[in-house]
Amino acid sequence: MKKPRYLIGIDLGTTNTVVYYLDIQGESVDPVLFRIPQVTDLGETEENDVLSSFLYLPDDKEVPKNALSLPWEKNLDFSLGQLARKKCFTYAWKSRLLCKILVVCRQCRSVGSNIAVES
């Protein structure tokens, strides 16, 4: 079996997720913060230190086509992270309802504090 290249640490919190990685075959022993690409506003994507654990499911008329696109996926009809958090609080304020925090892990194979993956 090939020795893993990276050690990955995931803090899967209730309101935010943070990911660090360590190149265990490299020179440095310092963990590196993985900046998570996410939609920050309609049509805008940025990398952030944390992924807010909010899910935004707009209807067909609420957002323009491809406004929730990520670099690796163009036709998304939902959003996770910063935009979802912003929309949740906007709707909660308007309707005076509390928003539920949703944690969604799509296509996850395993979740834990230390996961070794091959390069």
Secondary structure, DSSP 8 states (H G I E B T S, - for coil): ----SEEEEEEE-SSEEEEEEEETTSS--S-EE--EEEEEETTEEEEES-EE--EE---TTTS-TTTT-BTTBS--S-EESHHHHHHHHHHHHHHT---------TT-S---S-EEE--
